[in-house]
Structures are given as C-alpha cells and as structure tokens.
Amino acid sequence: MLNGEPGASVNTVTQTFHTPYSVLVSTVISLRTKDEVTLPASHRLLEKAGNPEELRRLSREEIEKLIYPAGFFRNKAKQLQTIGELLVRDHNGIVPDNLEELLTLPGVGRKTANLVLGIGFGIPAICVDTHVHRIPNRIGWIETRTPEESETALQAILPKRWWIPINELLVRYGQKICTPRSPFCSRCPLDGECLHRDVLYRR
C-alpha cells in the first residue's frame, strides 16, 4: 500500500473504464476498496453522473448512497463532488491531461494521476502501485525506497512503449508468482538473475 492510494487492483480499472473521466472517478472510488465493491459502485455513479457537470449537481448524500459501501465513502463523496466542481469551474468540464493539474484535484495522488494519463489519455506514464514498486526492486532492476523514486528510476530504464502496460503486467505477476511474501521463485523464469531482495522464504 503506497503513496496513500491503496485499493482495488489497478487491473480492475484499466480493464473496465477507458475515458479520462471514468478512469478518474473509478480510481478515486477504488482507493482502500475491494474490486467487488469498486466496480458496481463506479457503474452506479457513472450512470447517474456521466460527466463532471452531472457530478457537480449531485448532492454529497446522493453520491454517498451511490458509492456505498466503498471504503471511506463519505470522504470520497466529498472529494468527488469537489472534483466535479473544479473540473467545471477551472477546466471547462474536461479532465486535465497533465500531471500537475491532475494532482490539484482532491483524492488524486501520483498513482491515480498517472493512471488517468496512461489509460484515459494514452499518454506514456508509469502507474506505481505496491507491485510495481516491489518487483523491480526485488529483481534488481532498480534500487529505490519510495514509489516516486521507483517511477523516476523505471522511466530511466524502460522504453516509453512499456510505461503504460508495465503496471498491468507486474500486477498480474505479483498476484500469481512474485507475491509479497513467499514468492513462487521455482515458477519464475527470472529466478536465475533475480537478486531476491528482502525475500525471506521462497517456494
């Protein structure tokens, strides 16, 4: 759980939502929330508020009901309502396509912002979640302490064509093979060249 933005797997968002607005809304809902809650909650809200103007018009209580039982739903409802207001007021109802402006929106950290850029806009960006931070460090591709450092380090070594897909690739790998604890090194084709950093027990 990194950068204050843990939640449902990024795969859930990338496979289901594709416009900048829907990626933004669903990712905010996903934070500290499981996939099985995120998806229906996101669909309910997006059906009612398909654009920033409609989102702005909803009351906080309406948003709360639509996204419940997402984790911290009251705080997220407040954030989402404000996001709608800010997008209409400051961005002509359009989700900004740059990191700096996205980070000014409530509830949006680098992980969410980079996901919006990569999936919503197709702009090369590396979305660093716990898997994308852990696995490259474990293997020895990079040596970093924070998600922000990992983002910069990976940008330096990865061709831009891999910036967007690297997240989904490593999330799947981290869930099935290179798990946080007791990774399945016997199944990993990179076992012979992996540094196994911070691995106490391997299978």
C-alpha positions as CSV (number, residue, x, y, z in Angstrom):
1,M,0.0,0.0,0.0
2,L,1.8,3.1,-1.3
3,N,1.5,6.8,-1.6
4,G,-1.7,7.0,0.3
5,E,-3.5,5.3,-2.6
6,P,-4.0,1.6,-1.9
7,G,-7.2,0.0,-3.1
8,A,-8.7,-2.3,-5.7
9,S,-6.3,-3.7,-8.3
10,V,-5.4,-1.3,-11.0
11,N,-6.3,-4.0,-13.5
12,T,-9.9,-3.7,-12.5
13,V,-10.0,0.0,-13.5
14,T,-7.9,-0.5,-16.7
15,Q,-9.9,-3.3,-18.0
16,T,-13.3,-1.7,-17.4
17,F,-13.0,2.1,-17.7
18,H,-11.3,3.9,-20.6
19,T,-12.2,7.6,-20.7
20,P,-10.3,10.1,-18.6
21,Y,-13.4,11.0,-16.6
22,S,-14.4,7.4,-15.9
23,V,-10.9,6.3,-15.0
24,L,-10.6,9.3,-12.6
25,V,-13.9,8.6,-10.9
26,S,-13.5,4.8,-10.6
27,T,-9.9,5.1,-9.3
28,V,-10.9,7.6,-6.6
29,I,-13.7,5.1,-5.5
30,S,-11.2,2.2,-5.6
31,L,-8.9,3.5,-3.0
32,R,-8.9,1.2,0.0
33,T,-11.8,-0.7,-1.6
34,K,-12.0,-4.2,-3.0
35,D,-12.7,-4.9,-6.6
36,E,-16.1,-6.5,-6.0
37,V,-17.2,-3.2,-4.4
38,T,-15.4,-0.8,-6.7
39,L,-17.0,-2.0,-10.0
40,P,-20.7,-1.8,-9.1
41,A,-20.2,1.5,-7.1
42,S,-18.4,3.1,-10.1
43,H,-21.1,1.9,-12.5
44,R,-23.8,3.3,-10.3
45,L,-22.2,6.7,-10.0
46,L,-21.2,6.9,-13.7
47,E,-24.8,6.0,-14.8
48,K,-26.1,8.9,-12.7
49,A,-23.3,11.3,-13.4
50,G,-21.7,10.6,-16.8
51,N,-19.8,13.9,-16.9
52,P,-18.3,16.5,-14.5
53,E,-21.4,18.8,-14.8
54,E,-23.7,16.0,-13.7
55,L,-21.4,15.0,-10.9
56,R,-21.2,18.6,-9.6
57,R,-25.0,18.7,-9.5
58,L,-25.3,15.7,-7.2
59,S,-25.6,16.3,-3.5
60,R,-23.0,14.7,-1.3
61,E,-25.6,12.5,0.2
62,E,-26.6,11.2,-3.3
63,I,-23.0,10.4,-4.1
64,E,-22.6,8.6,-0.7
65,K,-25.6,6.4,-1.5
66,L,-24.4,5.6,-5.0
67,I,-20.8,4.6,-4.0
68,Y,-21.7,2.9,-0.7
69,P,-20.2,0.5,0.7
70,A,-16.9,1.7,-0.8
71,G,-14.3,2.4,1.9
72,F,-14.4,5.9,3.3
73,F,-17.4,6.6,1.2
74,R,-18.3,9.8,2.9
75,N,-14.9,11.4,2.4
76,K,-14.8,10.1,-1.2
77,A,-18.3,11.6,-1.9
78,K,-16.9,15.0,-0.7
79,Q,-13.9,14.6,-2.9
80,L,-15.9,13.5,-6.0
81,Q,-18.3,16.4,-5.6
82,T,-15.4,18.8,-5.4
83,I,-13.7,17.2,-8.4
84,G,-16.9,17.8,-10.4
85,E,-17.0,21.4,-9.3
86,L,-13.3,22.1,-10.0
87,L,-13.5,20.4,-13.4
88,V,-16.4,22.6,-14.4
89,R,-15.1,25.8,-12.9
90,D,-11.4,25.6,-13.8
91,H,-11.2,23.1,-16.7
92,N,-14.4,23.7,-18.8
93,G,-15.7,20.3,-17.7
94,I,-12.7,18.5,-19.1
95,V,-10.3,16.3,-17.2
96,P,-6.8,17.8,-17.5
97,D,-4.2,15.8,-19.4
98,N,-1.2,16.7,-17.4
99,L,0.2,15.5,-14.1
100,E,0.5,18.9,-12.4
101,E,-3.2,19.8,-12.8
102,L,-4.5,16.3,-12.0
103,L,-2.6,16.4,-8.7
104,T,-4.5,19.5,-7.7
105,L,-7.8,17.5,-7.6
106,P,-8.8,16.2,-4.1
107,G,-8.1,12.5,-3.6
108,V,-5.7,12.3,-6.6
109,G,-2.1,11.2,-6.0
110,R,0.5,10.3,-8.5
111,K,-0.8,6.7,-8.9
112,T,-4.3,7.9,-9.8
113,A,-3.0,10.8,-12.0
114,N,-0.6,8.5,-13.9
115,L,-3.5,6.0,-14.4
116,V,-5.7,8.7,-15.9
117,L,-2.9,9.8,-18.2
118,G,-2.0,6.3,-19.3
119,I,-5.3,4.7,-19.6
120,G,-7.6,7.7,-20.1
121,F,-5.4,9.7,-22.5
122,G,-2.9,7.1,-23.8
123,I,-0.1,9.4,-22.6
124,P,3.0,7.4,-21.5
125,A,3.0,7.3,-17.7
126,I,4.1,4.7,-15.2
127,C,1.5,3.9,-12.5
128,V,3.4,2.7,-9.5
129,D,1.4,0.6,-7.0
130,T,2.8,-1.9,-4.5
131,H,3.7,-4.5,-7.2
132,V,5.4,-2.0,-9.5
133,H,7.5,-0.8,-6.6
134,R,8.2,-4.2,-5.0
135,I,9.0,-6.4,-8.0
136,P,11.6,-4.3,-9.9
137,N,13.4,-3.7,-6.6
138,R,13.3,-7.4,-5.7
139,I,14.7,-8.4,-9.1
140,G,17.4,-5.8,-9.0
141,W,16.2,-3.6,-11.9
142,I,16.1,-0.6,-9.6
143,E,17.0,0.3,-6.0
144,T,14.6,2.7,-4.5
145,R,12.8,3.5,-1.3
146,T,9.6,5.3,-2.4
147,P,7.0,5.0,-5.2
148,E,8.1,8.4,-6.5
149,E,11.7,7.2,-6.8
150,S,10.6,4.0,-8.5
151,E,8.6,6.0,-11.0
152,T,11.7,8.0,-12.0
153,A,14.0,5.0,-12.0
154,L,11.7,3.0,-14.2
155,Q,11.2,5.8,-16.6
156,A,15.0,5.9,-17.0
157,I,15.4,2.2,-17.9
158,L,12.1,1.3,-19.7
159,P,11.3,2.3,-23.3
160,K,8.2,4.6,-23.3
161,R,6.1,1.9,-25.1
162,W,6.2,-0.1,-21.8
163,W,5.3,2.7,-19.5
164,I,1.5,2.1,-19.7
165,P,1.4,-1.8,-19.8
166,I,4.1,-2.4,-17.1
167,N,1.6,-1.9,-14.4
168,E,-0.9,-4.5,-15.5
169,L,1.9,-6.9,-16.3
170,L,3.6,-6.6,-12.9
171,V,0.2,-6.6,-11.0
172,R,-0.7,-9.9,-12.6
173,Y,2.8,-11.3,-11.9
174,G,2.8,-10.0,-8.4
175,Q,-0.6,-11.7,-7.7
176,K,0.3,-15.1,-9.1
177,I,4.1,-15.5,-9.0
178,C,6.1,-12.8,-7.3
179,T,3.8,-12.5,-4.3
180,P,4.7,-10.1,-1.4
181,R,5.5,-13.0,0.9
182,S,6.9,-16.4,0.0
183,P,7.1,-15.8,-3.8
184,F,6.9,-18.7,-6.2
185,C,10.5,-18.4,-7.3
186,S,10.5,-22.0,-8.6
187,R,8.0,-20.9,-11.3
188,C,9.7,-17.7,-12.2
189,P,11.7,-17.5,-15.5
190,L,13.8,-14.7,-14.0
191,D,14.8,-16.7,-10.9
192,G,18.4,-17.2,-12.1
193,E,19.0,-13.5,-12.5
194,C,16.8,-12.1,-9.6
195,L,18.6,-10.6,-6.6
196,H,15.7,-11.8,-4.3
197,R,16.0,-8.6,-2.3
198,D,14.1,-8.8,1.0
199,V,12.8,-12.3,0.3
200,L,13.0,-14.4,3.5
201,Y,11.3,-17.5,2.2
202,R,10.8,-18.8,-1.4
203,R,8.7,-21.5,-2.9
